[in-house]
Amino acid sequence: MSENIRISCRPHALYYERDRWIKLDSLLLKAVLQEQYGEAFQALPPVSPTTPIEALEYPDAVPLERRERLGVWYYACSWADVEAATIRVFATSYVRHFSEELFRRYSLGRGREIVHTSKGVDKLVCERVRLRLVSGLVWYAVGDQAEIKRLLETYYHSVGKKESQGYGQLIPYPDGSLWKVEAVEYDYSERGPDGHATRGLPSEHGVRYPVRPPYYVRANVAELELPPH
């Protein structure tokens, strides 16, 4: 049963990405594929920017309504505007250890600050990392509320990149859940109350941008009306 849904989470500092949006339909598609294939998921053929459209999988189990406009289909799910949610951008650093061989390959042509040491065979490289503090992330969707909640709670304890280093870890709500998924009366999956797009929408006079996950595959690029800045 499809419902109008508001989905939210509260991440710790997010790794700074150039892309302005985090797309929930991409997270849900990956979760469904992980559940479908189990341990074999990691052994699936890799998907690259040049993967043809017929090689991509879109299981019916993805708990989002599909919509179509101008012959292009997409999921009824808004994109979370990370820039709009950003309270502050700051930088930190950490130290990485490299063997001599890896260090030579890593530092070739890169102007990185090097910390030399006479102890051991490793080199120490000081890495700077840019982070975002956000007030929270919000999406609107039309789909199966219970299944969306289950998939997100099962597969995502963090969002964004560099999750293995602790970035983007989700702060629990008072009831202990990491995700808040609630039914609402309005459908903002495509446009907000001001009429502006809340995700990329097929348009005859748009800009070329991916319309559905995987968002890095060129076959998914279409002319879209993008949300305003």
N, C-alpha and C positions, 0 to 999 in steps of 0.2 A: 504493500500500500504506500503510495507516494504522498508525502506531506511537505509543506513549507517548513524549512528547518533553519535554525541559526546555530552555527558551530563556533566555539571559541576555545582558546587555550592561552596559557600564560607562560611563555618561555623565558628562561634566564637569557643572558646575553647571547645574541645571535651572531654567528660568523657573518661578516660584512660581505654581501654579494652584490654584483652589479645589477642583477635582475631585480626589478622593483617589486615583483609579486611572488608569493608562495601559492601554488595551485593545489587545492585539496583533491581535485579529481585525479591528479597524478599519484598522490599518496594512496588513495583508495584503490586505484587500478593495480598498483604494485602489491598492496596487501592481499587483494583477491588472487593475484597470480602466485604469490608466496603460499597462500592457503591451498590453492589448486594443485601445485606441484610439490609442495613439501620440501624435503631435502634435495630434490632434483632441481629446485629453482636455480641454485647457483651454477648448475651445469648447463643451463639453457644457452642456446646460441646468443652471443652478445648482440645488442641492438645498437647500431651506430647511426650517425646523421644520414647515411646513404641507404639505410634499410628500406626496401620497397614496402609500400602500404599493404600488399597482400601477405607480407610476412609478420605483420603486427597482430597481436591478439587483444580482443576486447570482449571478455566473457560477459554473458548476461548477468552474472552474479555481482557485477559492479552496481552498488545500491543507489544509483543516480539515474534520474530521468534523462533520456536522450531527446535532443531537439534538433531540428534542421531548419536552415534558412539559406536561400539561394543555392540549394544543392549541397550545402556543407553541413555535416552533423557535428554536434558537440554535446558535452554534458551540461545539465542545468545546475551549474555550480559557480559561484563568484570566485574571484581571486582576492586573496588577502593583500592589501596594500602595505608593504613593509615600510616604505618611506613615510607614509602618513602616520603609521603607528610609532615611528622612531621618536624617542624622547631625547636621546643623546648618542653620539658616535664617539668612540674613544679607541685608543690603541693599547695593547699590552705586548708582551714578548715571552718567548720560551726558548730553551736551548735544545738543539738536536745534535745527536752524536752520529758521525759518519766515519767509516773506514777511509783510508787514504784513497782507494780506488773510487768509492762512491762520492767522496768529496770532490775529486777532480771532475767527475761527470756532472755533479750537481752545480758546482760553482762556475762552470764554463760560461763565460759571457754574462754573468750575473754580478751586479755590484752589491753583494751582501757583506755585512759586517762580520768579520771572522775573529773568533777568540782562539788564539793559539795556546796550546798546552804542551809541556814537555813530558807529561805523564801518560803512558799508554800509547796505543796506536791510533786512537780516534781523534778526529778534529771536532771541535765544538762550533756550531753555527748558531748565531743569535737570530731568531726569526721574529719579525714584528707581525702582529695580527691586529686587524681592525675589527671592532665589534660594534653591534648596535644594542642599545637598551630600548626595549619596546614596551608600550603600555599593555599590550595584549594583541592577539590576532583574531580576526573574525571573518567567517565565511557565511554565505547564505546559499542554500541548495534546495532542490526538490528531489526527494527520494525516500528511502526506507530509514526512518529515524533510528530504530533499534539496531539495525545491521550496521549503519554508519558508526554508531556509538561502539558497538562490539569490535569492529575492525580497528578503529582508531585506538581504543584502549588496549587491544591485544598487540598491535604491531608498532605503535609509535609512542615512545616515552620522551622523544625529543624531535625537533624539527630543524631544518636548515642543514648546512654543510658542517664538516668537522665534528660530527656528533660524537665520534669515538674519543675526542679530546675534551668532551664535556660541554661543548657549546650547544645552545638551544635546548638544554634539558627543561622539561616542563614542570612548572610549580603546581602541586596538587591544589584543588579547590577544597573548601572546608569539609566536604563529604568524602574526601580522599581520592576522587576521580581526577584524572589528568585532562580530560576533555569534557566540555559542557555542550551537550547536544539537546536542543529544545525545540519543540514545535512552536511556530508563530503563525499569525494570521496573514502575513504579507509575503510576497514572493519577490525577493531582491536578488535572485540568482543571476539575472541579466541586467537589470537596471534598478537603481536606488530610488528613494522617494523624490529626489530632485530630477529624475529622468535621465541621469547620466549612466553610462555603461559601467557595470561592476565587474565585467570580464570582457575579453575580446569577442566581438560579435561580427559574423559575416556581413560585409558591406560592399556595395559596388564601387565605393570611392574611399576605401580604407587604405591601410598600410599593410605590408606583408609581415605576418607574424604567425607563430604556431597557434592552432585553434583547439587542440586536444592533446593529451599525453600519448606517447612520450613527446615532450615539448622540444626536444633537440633533434627530432627527425624531420628532415626537409619535406617529406611527403605530407606532413601535417600542417604545412604552411598555407595560409589562405589570406585573402584581403579582409582585414578586420577593422572595425571601429574599436579603438582602445579606450579604456577609462581615462578621463582627463587627469592632468597633474593638479 
